[in-house]
Amino acid sequence: MRNTIYSSVRQSVCSARFWLGAVFIALVLFLSSADAVSEAFRAEDPLAYGYHGDFILKALDSDALTICLPIVCALPYAASFVDDVKTGFLKLYIHRTSCRGYILGKAAGCLVSGGAGIVLGLWLAYGAAAAVFAPMEGPLAPDTPEPEYAMTLLRNCGLIFLSGGFWSLFGMTMSAFMASKYIAYAAPFIFYYVLIILCERYFTSLYVVYPKAWLNPGEEWAMGRWGPALVILELIAGTALCFGAAVRRRVRGL
């Protein structure tokens, strides 16, 4: 079982779509703050110390990441189960491992690739911002504490990873039930925005199922960042069980 899980995770993160998705996230964060980039290059005085970190954190608060997350996280691995079925690979592979190991491997591949691709894109954007803006920044003012932009970004990565992993797994689960690889890419995007519309227009107090609140939790969460983390983990567990049921039904039909 361990080899099956490791093989699925390695396949998911070694694909070209995983790396292209990460690069795309980095580009989107820069393009969403094109005005800030333009102003930085036009400025005659040195930029404020730590400008590169503040630049990335402000980009995270924009709608750029919100728009791209359910699409990019599904690209690397969400359609892999349907591909295994349609190519006949499932019939050959399932007899070399256990059904449970196959399910756990596919779920792990989706969680890791969906979450890590987004997180990697954030750090690529942070590294690029540091390379571009750090030489243009002035020195830190005396008696001023060192800004902890990297630590703030690191704290945000946990929720971003879980959110990306969930939407990737959700896409694979829906595609398993409907036997369509296109559903793997479309279902996360559609359901993501259905929840956003419902929470913003009709159920404004139902922040528990508001995807934007998962990424930037406010004071309404009783447990702080642990609140949305537990909600996403519960959704991941429920979605994984549904995916397991879909796989077992498909295997019985082989």
C-alpha positions in Angstrom: 0.0 0.0 0.0 2.8 2.4 0.8 4.4 1.9 -2.6 1.0 2.5 -4.2 0.5 5.8 -2.4 4.1 6.9 -3.1 3.7 6.1 -6.8 0.5 8.1 -7.1 1.9 11.1 -5.3 5.1 11.0 -7.4 3.1 10.8 -10.6 0.9 13.7 -9.6 3.7 16.1 -8.7 6.1 15.1 -11.5 3.7 16.0 -14.2 4.1 19.0 -16.5 0.6 20.2 -15.6 1.6 20.5 -11.9 4.6 22.7 -12.7 2.7 24.7 -15.3 -0.1 25.3 -12.7 2.4 26.6 -10.2 4.0 29.0 -12.7 0.5 30.2 -13.7 -0.4 31.0 -10.1 2.8 33.0 -9.8 2.1 34.9 -13.0 -1.5 35.6 -11.9 -0.4 37.1 -8.6 2.0 39.5 -10.5 -0.6 40.4 -13.1 -3.3 41.1 -10.5 -1.0 43.8 -9.1 0.2 45.2 -12.3 -0.5 48.8 -11.1 1.8 48.3 -8.1 4.5 46.9 -10.3 4.3 49.9 -12.6 4.3 52.4 -9.7 7.4 50.6 -8.2 9.4 51.0 -11.4 8.3 54.6 -11.8 9.2 55.6 -8.2 12.2 57.9 -8.0 12.9 57.2 -4.3 13.8 53.8 -2.9 11.0 51.5 -2.1 10.1 50.8 1.5 12.0 48.0 3.2 10.2 44.7 2.8 8.1 46.0 -0.2 8.4 42.6 -1.9 6.7 40.8 1.0 4.0 43.4 1.3 3.4 43.1 -2.5 2.7 39.4 -2.3 0.5 39.6 0.8 -1.7 42.2 -0.9 -1.9 40.1 -4.0 -3.2 37.2 -1.9 -6.0 39.5 -0.6 -7.1 40.2 -4.2 -9.6 38.0 -6.1 -6.9 36.7 -8.3 -6.1 33.6 -6.2 -9.8 33.1 -5.6 -10.6 32.9 -9.3 -7.7 30.6 -10.2 -7.6 28.2 -7.3 -10.5 25.8 -8.2 -9.2 25.6 -11.8 -5.5 25.2 -11.3 -5.7 22.7 -8.4 -7.6 20.2 -10.5 -5.3 20.3 -13.5 -2.5 17.9 -12.3 -4.4 14.8 -11.1 -8.2 15.2 -10.8 -8.9 13.4 -14.1 -6.5 10.5 -13.4 -9.1 8.0 -12.2 -11.2 8.5 -15.4 -8.1 8.1 -17.5 -7.3 4.9 -15.7 -10.7 3.5 -16.4 -10.9 4.6 -20.1 -7.5 3.4 -21.0 -8.0 0.0 -19.3 -5.1 0.7 -16.9 -7.4 0.2 -13.8 -8.3 -3.4 -14.8 -4.6 -4.3 -15.0 -3.4 -2.3 -12.0 -6.1 -3.1 -9.5 -5.0 -6.8 -9.4 -1.4 -5.8 -8.5 -2.5 -3.8 -5.4 -5.5 -3.6 -3.1 -8.6 -1.6 -3.8 -8.0 0.3 -0.6 -4.4 1.1 -1.5 -5.5 2.3 -4.9 -8.1 4.6 -3.4 -5.7 6.0 -0.8 -3.1 6.5 -3.5 -5.4 8.5 -5.8 -6.8 10.6 -2.9 -3.2 11.3 -1.7 -2.1 12.3 -5.2 -5.0 14.7 -5.5 -4.5 16.3 -2.1 -0.8 16.8 -2.5 -0.8 18.0 -6.1 -3.8 20.2 -5.7 -2.5 21.9 -2.5 1.2 21.9 -3.3 0.8 23.3 -6.7 -0.9 26.4 -5.4 1.6 26.8 -2.5 4.5 26.4 -4.8 3.1 29.1 -7.1 2.9 31.4 -4.1 6.5 30.9 -3.2 7.6 31.2 -6.8 5.9 34.6 -6.8 7.5 35.5 -3.5 10.9 34.6 -4.8 10.4 36.5 -8.0 9.2 39.6 -6.1 12.2 39.4 -3.8 14.5 39.2 -6.9 12.8 42.2 -8.6 12.0 44.5 -5.7 14.6 43.8 -3.0 17.4 45.7 -4.9 15.1 48.7 -5.1 14.2 48.8 -1.4 15.8 51.1 1.1 17.4 50.1 4.4 15.4 49.2 7.4 14.8 52.2 9.7 16.6 52.2 13.0 14.7 50.7 16.0 12.1 49.2 13.6 11.3 45.5 14.0 12.0 43.2 11.1 8.8 42.6 9.1 7.8 38.9 9.1 6.3 38.7 5.6 7.7 35.2 4.9 6.3 33.9 8.2 2.9 35.4 7.5 2.9 33.8 4.0 4.0 30.5 5.6 1.1 30.6 8.1 -1.3 31.2 5.2 0.0 28.2 3.2 -1.6 25.6 5.5 -5.2 26.7 4.7 -4.3 27.3 1.0 -2.9 23.8 0.8 -5.9 22.2 2.4 -8.3 24.2 0.2 -6.5 23.3 -3.0 -6.3 19.6 -2.0 -10.0 19.5 -1.3 -11.1 21.0 -4.6 -8.8 18.7 -6.5 -10.3 15.7 -4.7 -13.8 17.0 -5.2 -13.2 17.1 -8.9 -11.9 13.6 -9.1 -14.8 12.3 -7.0 -17.4 13.9 -9.2 -15.6 12.6 -12.3 -15.6 9.1 -10.8 -19.4 9.2 -10.4 -20.1 10.8 -13.8 -17.3 9.0 -15.7 -16.2 12.2 -17.4 -12.7 13.8 -17.2 -14.2 17.2 -18.1 -16.3 17.0 -14.9 -13.0 16.7 -13.0 -12.1 20.2 -14.2 -15.5 21.8 -14.3 -17.1 20.5 -11.0 -14.7 22.3 -8.6 -15.1 25.6 -10.4 -18.9 25.4 -10.6 -19.4 24.3 -7.0 -16.9 26.8 -5.8 -18.7 29.7 -7.3 -22.1 28.3 -6.3 -21.0 28.5 -2.7 -19.6 32.0 -3.1 -22.9 33.2 -4.7 -25.0 31.6 -2.0 -22.9 33.0 0.8 -22.6 36.5 -0.6 -26.1 37.0 -1.7 -28.5 34.8 0.3 -26.8 33.3 3.4 -24.3 36.0 4.5 -23.9 34.5 8.0 -23.1 31.0 6.7 -19.3 31.7 6.6 -18.5 28.0 7.4 -19.1 27.0 3.8 -17.7 30.3 2.3 -14.6 29.3 0.3 -13.1 32.8 0.6 -13.4 32.6 4.4 -11.3 29.4 4.3 -8.4 31.3 2.8 -8.7 34.5 4.9 -10.6 33.6 8.1 -11.9 36.6 10.1 -12.7 37.1 13.7 -16.0 35.3 13.4 -14.2 31.9 13.6 -14.1 30.8 17.2 -10.9 28.8 16.8 -9.1 31.2 14.5 -7.3 29.5 11.7 -8.0 26.1 13.2 -11.7 26.6 12.5 -11.6 26.6 8.7 -8.8 23.9 8.8 -11.1 21.5 10.7 -14.0 22.3 8.3 -11.9 21.5 5.2 -10.5 18.4 6.8 -14.0 17.1 7.4 -14.9 17.9 3.9 -11.8 16.1 2.6 -12.7 13.0 4.7 -16.3 12.9 3.5 -15.2 13.4 -0.1 -12.6 10.7 0.1 -15.3 8.3 1.4 -17.5 9.1 -1.5 -14.6 8.6 -3.9 -13.9 5.2 -2.3 -17.5 4.2 -2.9 -17.4 5.2 -6.5 -14.1 3.3 -7.1 -15.5 0.1 -5.4 -18.6 0.3 -7.6 -16.4 0.7 -10.7 -14.1 -2.2 -9.7 -17.1 -4.5 -9.1 -18.1 -3.9 -12.7 -14.8 -4.9 -14.2 
